[in-house]
Amino acid sequence: MKRTNIIYWVVTALLALQTLAAGIMYFTNPEVALGFGHLGFPDYLRQELGIAKVVAALAIILPMVPLRLKEWAYAGLAITFLSAFIAHATVDGASTGIAPLASLVLLAISYIYLHKRHAASSMATA
């Protein structure tokens, strides 16, 4: 259980920090706004995704958030990362979509270990 907890918290903390930083940069970094324009997206999408990423980062890192809500945050982030890969790969080539795929790998590891922790804690209380 200790190994599972360590892997979960390290990966989830990295994912939450990366997602939170991206969400904040969507509002504060003018280069991000230019990047959204370059990909052909309207500016309001950048703002919506900024809010969604901040909320998702908090949902996955805060322990008091119910499991079902965490799962919705994971699903939303998976869609976001896959969409980012597709957008970058379509406009600028597949090599520019590596960062969203790396985030997707972190997301998958975090999600797997979230459920390993939940299963272990359920068995411990049974």
C-alpha positions as CSV (number, residue, x, y, z in Angstrom):
1,M,0.0,0.0,0.0
2,K,2.9,2.4,0.8
3,R,4.3,2.0,-2.7
4,T,0.9,2.6,-4.3
5,N,0.4,5.7,-2.2
6,I,3.8,7.1,-3.1
7,I,3.3,6.5,-6.9
8,Y,-0.2,8.0,-6.7
9,W,0.7,11.1,-4.9
10,V,3.9,11.9,-6.9
11,V,2.3,11.4,-10.2
12,T,-1.0,13.1,-9.2
13,A,1.0,16.1,-7.8
14,L,3.0,16.5,-11.0
15,L,-0.2,16.2,-13.1
16,A,-2.1,18.7,-10.9
17,L,0.8,21.2,-10.9
18,Q,1.1,21.0,-14.7
19,T,-2.6,21.3,-15.2
20,L,-3.0,24.2,-12.8
21,A,0.0,26.0,-14.3
22,A,-1.5,25.6,-17.8
23,G,-4.9,26.8,-16.6
24,I,-3.3,29.9,-15.1
25,M,-1.1,30.6,-18.2
26,Y,-4.2,30.5,-20.4
27,F,-5.2,33.8,-18.7
28,T,-1.8,35.4,-18.1
29,N,0.5,34.5,-21.0
30,P,-0.2,36.3,-24.3
31,E,1.7,33.7,-26.2
32,V,-0.9,31.1,-25.2
33,A,-3.6,33.3,-26.7
34,L,-1.5,33.5,-29.9
35,G,-1.1,29.8,-29.9
36,F,-4.9,29.2,-29.7
37,G,-5.3,31.6,-32.6
38,H,-2.6,29.8,-34.6
39,L,-4.5,26.5,-34.1
40,G,-7.7,28.2,-35.3
41,F,-9.6,28.2,-32.0
42,P,-11.7,31.2,-30.8
43,D,-10.5,33.1,-27.8
44,Y,-13.4,32.0,-25.6
45,L,-12.3,28.4,-25.8
46,R,-9.0,29.4,-24.2
47,Q,-10.8,31.0,-21.3
48,E,-13.2,28.0,-20.9
49,L,-10.3,25.6,-20.9
50,G,-8.4,27.7,-18.4
51,I,-11.2,27.5,-15.9
52,A,-11.8,23.8,-16.6
53,K,-8.1,23.0,-16.0
54,V,-7.9,24.9,-12.7
55,V,-11.1,23.2,-11.5
56,A,-9.8,19.7,-12.6
57,A,-6.4,20.2,-11.0
58,L,-8.1,21.0,-7.7
59,A,-10.6,18.1,-8.1
60,I,-7.9,15.5,-8.6
61,I,-5.5,16.7,-5.9
62,L,-7.8,17.5,-3.0
63,P,-8.5,14.4,-0.9
64,M,-12.0,15.4,0.2
65,V,-13.4,15.5,-3.4
66,P,-15.7,12.4,-3.9
67,L,-14.4,9.7,-6.2
68,R,-17.2,10.2,-8.8
69,L,-16.3,13.9,-9.2
70,K,-12.6,13.0,-9.5
71,E,-13.5,10.5,-12.3
72,W,-15.3,13.3,-14.2
73,A,-12.2,15.5,-13.8
74,Y,-10.0,12.7,-15.2
75,A,-12.4,12.2,-18.1
76,G,-12.4,15.9,-19.0
77,L,-8.6,16.1,-18.8
78,A,-8.3,13.0,-21.1
79,I,-10.5,14.6,-23.7
80,T,-8.6,17.8,-23.4
81,F,-5.2,16.1,-23.8
82,L,-6.3,14.0,-26.7
83,S,-7.9,17.0,-28.4
84,A,-4.7,19.0,-27.8
85,F,-2.7,16.3,-29.5
86,I,-5.0,16.2,-32.5
87,A,-5.0,20.0,-32.9
88,H,-1.2,20.3,-32.6
89,A,-0.5,17.3,-34.9
90,T,-3.0,18.5,-37.5
91,V,-1.7,22.0,-37.7
92,D,2.0,21.7,-37.0
93,G,2.8,17.9,-37.3
94,A,2.7,15.0,-35.0
95,S,6.0,15.9,-33.2
96,T,4.3,19.0,-31.7
97,G,1.7,16.8,-30.0
98,I,4.2,15.0,-27.7
99,A,3.5,17.2,-24.6
100,P,-0.2,16.4,-24.5
101,L,0.5,12.7,-24.9
102,A,3.0,12.9,-22.0
103,S,0.3,14.6,-19.9
104,L,-2.1,11.8,-21.0
105,V,0.4,9.2,-19.7
106,L,0.6,10.9,-16.3
107,L,-3.2,11.1,-16.2
108,A,-3.5,7.3,-16.9
109,I,-1.0,6.4,-14.2
110,S,-2.7,8.7,-11.7
111,Y,-6.1,7.3,-12.6
112,I,-4.9,3.6,-12.3
113,Y,-3.3,4.3,-8.9
114,L,-6.3,6.2,-7.7
115,H,-8.4,3.1,-8.1
116,K,-5.7,0.8,-6.7
117,R,-5.7,3.0,-3.5
118,H,-9.5,3.0,-3.4
119,A,-9.6,-0.8,-3.7
120,A,-6.9,-1.3,-1.1
121,S,-8.7,1.0,1.4
122,S,-12.0,-0.7,0.7
123,M,-10.5,-4.1,1.4
124,A,-8.8,-2.8,4.6
125,T,-12.2,-1.6,6.0
126,A,-14.0,-4.8,5.0
